[in-house]
């Protein structure tokens, strides 16, 4: 698939694109190839370095698709789809592009995922806060800290760095984490927009209505993967990274960029080349988690 272009689609910028043909054939889009293509365009490279800007993949017309979390009508994103639809790979792509292009003083992220191995390639990034939370108990530690940080930011009128909270298998964490998990997550969704906190939540549910209503209302953007029981066109997707972006009444079909496991060496080399790792700060989440571990 040729990408060569000096333009890209930015979600919520300029005229909104229309849904691509419903039966377009999906093709593999390599993360490495797309990143190199975007790097060749100085304007796009600079755009990707704006805090909260991430690659998604390529629309069916061949134009790269980029999302900007800092946009007030984006902020939180829900990724839905059945098993093997490509939700985890899409989340890996979003976080991978944030790690490559963002500076830790501008953006940092936390990952909650039962399958930590899918996100281990991010542990070398200075944008990564704390360890990957793989259990409901560990995830609750992160959410408690985040709510404390939310309140601090509200009191001190702080919005930077942008904090991105990525939750894979969100429905499992909501079920196993109990009422406390839901309460913390809902507060972050409701109040995070004004203080630079974004949520990226994956769920295997076909419909966003399967989430609690007070939480669902705060996700204006959905990335919809294949699901046989869906009634929103997702049943006609091919799976494995074939998605529909739904926002503001508009829909765009795209193929998510695929960050292959064998590209991890290249990814880490780019981190070393583009980044200078900052010294850890004791006021961050790392020290908070260490204090909790000492108390136990």
N, C-alpha and C positions, 0 to 999 in steps of 0.2 A: 504494500500500500504506500503510494508516494505521499510524503507530507510537505514537500518543499513549498513554503509559503511564507510571506512576511506578515501574516496575520493569524489570529486565533480567536476563537469564541470565548468571551469572558461571561460567565453567568451574571446576569443582572447588569450588564453594561451594553449600551447601544441597543439597536433593534433586536427584539427577541427572535431567535430562530424557530422554525417550525419543525414538527416531528418528521424524521426521515422515513422513507418507505418502510412499511410494516414488515415486508418479507426480504429486506436487504440481507445479503449473505455476510456473516461476521468473518473477520480475518484477524489473525494474531497481530497485535501491536506490541512490539517490544519496548519496554521501559527505556532500556539503554539507547536504542535507536531514536526514540522520540526525544529523549533528553538531549542527545547530541544534535538533533535537528533544531530544537529550540535554542540551544546554546549558540548556534550559528547566526541567530538573529539577535542583535544587540538589544533592540527594544523589548523583545519577548524575554530575554535573559534578565533585563532590568525589572520587568513586570513580575517575574517569578520571585524576585528577591524582596518584593513588598510583603510585609508580614501577613500571613494567613492565605497566601496565594499558592495553589497546588495544581498539579496536573491531574487530569482524570483519564484521558485517552484521546481517541480520535472519533469524531462524528462520522456518520456514514457518507458524508460528502467529502471526506478526506481532510477536514479542517481540525486541528488540535482543539481540544476542549479543556478549558482552564476554569477553576472555581476560586472565588475570593471570599474566604470566610469572614473577613473584616467588613464586608458589605452588610449594612444593617438589615437587608432583606434576605440574608443567607444565615450567617452565624452558626446555626445548628443543622446537621445533615443526618437523615435517616437512610440507612442502606438496608434494603430488604431483598429477600429471595430465598429459594429453597437450597438444600444442600447441593453443592457442585455448581451453583450459579455464578460463583466468583466473588462473593462478598469479601472474604478474607483477602483475596488478591487485590481487590479494588482498594481496600483499606491500607494494605501494604504500599500500594502505589501512591496514595495520597500522603501517607506519612513519610515515605521514602523521598518524595519530591520536596516536602517541607524540610526534611533533614538536610537535603543537598543544598537548597537555595537560601534557607533562612538562617539568620544569626541568632544565637541563643539569647542575646539581650533583647531581641525582637519577638521571639517565639520559642516556647517550650511545650513539650507534650508528655502526657502520661498514658500508659497503655494498660487496659484491663482485658485479659484474654486467657481463657482456660488453656489454650494451646500456645505456650510461650515461644516454642521453637519457630513459629511463623514470623515472629517479630524480633528475634535475637539479632538480626542484622542491624537493628537500630541502636543496640546497646553502646556502640562506639560513638554515637552522635552526641555532641555536647548539648543538643536540644532535649535530650532524654532526661526526664525527672524521675528519680527513684527506680525501683525494680518493677518489672512487669508483674502485675497482680494476677495470679492464677486461681485464687480461691476467693469465695465470698468474704471471708474474714479479712484477707489482705486488701481486697477491693474496698471494703468499708473503711479501712485505715486511710486509703487515698481519698475517699469521698469526704471523710471527716476533716482532713487537712484542707481539702478544696473549699469546703464551706467556711472554714475559718479564714482562708485566704479571700474568699468572696466578701466576707464581712469587713476584712481589713481594707480591701480595695474600695468598697463602698464608703467607708469612714474617711479614708485618706484620698479619695478621688483618683485612684490609680487604675490605669488600663493596660500598662505594659509591664512585662512582656505578655503577649497574647498566650493564653494557656489553652491547649487543645487536649481534650479528654477523649481518647479513642477506646471504645468498648466493643469488643467482638463478642458475638453470642450474647447480646444484651438481654434477650428474653430469659436466658438461663440465669444470668446474674440477678435479674429482677425477681425470678422465682425463688432462687436459693438464698439471695441476700435478705429477703424478708422486707417488712415494712420500712425499716430504717434505710435500706438501700434506695427504695423508691422515693422516700421523702427527700433524702439528700440529692438524688439525681434530679428530681422535679424542681427543687429550689435552684439548682445550678442552671437548669434549662430556663426557668422563669426570670432569673435575675442576672444571669451571666452575660447577657448581651451588652449590658451597659458598662461592664467592667473588663471586657476583653477575654471572656471565657467562652470557648466553643465546644460543642459536643458532636462527636462522630459516633453514631450508634448503629451497630449491625443487628438485625433480627431475622430469624428464619420464618417469621410470620408473613403471610401473603398480603395482609392489609395493615396499614398503619393504625386502623381502628382497634386492633388487637392490643395495643398499648393503652395504659391508663389515660383517660381523657385529658387530665391536667398536664400530663407529660407530652402527649401527642400534639397538643395545640401549639407547642413551641418549636416544631420542626417544619419550617416553611419549604424545605427542599428535600426531595426524596430521590434516591438512586435505586431504581427498581430492577431487580434481576429476575430471571425465569422462575415462574411458580405455576404449577399446573392448575391450582385452584383459584388463581387470581382472575378478576374480571376487568382488569385495567390494561390489557394487552400484554401482560407479562407471560401469559401462557404461550404466546407466539414467538417469544425470544428463543434463541438457540442455546442459551446457557454458556458457561465458561467465559464469563467476561462480557457478554452481550447485555447491555443495560439501557434503560430509559431514564433520562433525567427529567423529573417533573417539578416545575416551580412556577408559581404565578399563573397557572392556567396553561402554560406552554410545556411542550414535551419534545425532547431531543433524544434520538437513539444514538448510542455510541458504543465503541468497543474499548473496554478498559485496557490500559497499558499493563503489560505483564512483566513483573520483575522476577526473573527466573532465579532459582537458588544458585546456579552457577555464575550469576552476575554479582554475587556478594563480594568477590575479590575486587571487581571493578568499582563497586559502590564504596567500599572502604578506602580504596585508593583515592577516589574523588573527595571523600571526606577529609583525608589527610592533605590533599592538594588545596582544597578550597577553604579549609577551616584552620584556625588556631585555637586549640582547646583552652578554655578559660580555667582559672583555678577554682575549685569548688568553694561555694560560700556556705558557711555554717547556718545561715538563716533560711536555707532552702529546704525542700522536702527530704533530701538525703539525710540531713541531720535530724529532722523530725522523725523519720522512720527508725534511725539508729537509736533515738531516745526511747521509742516505744519498745524496741527489741531489748534494751537494757532493763526496762521495767519488768518485763515478763519473766 
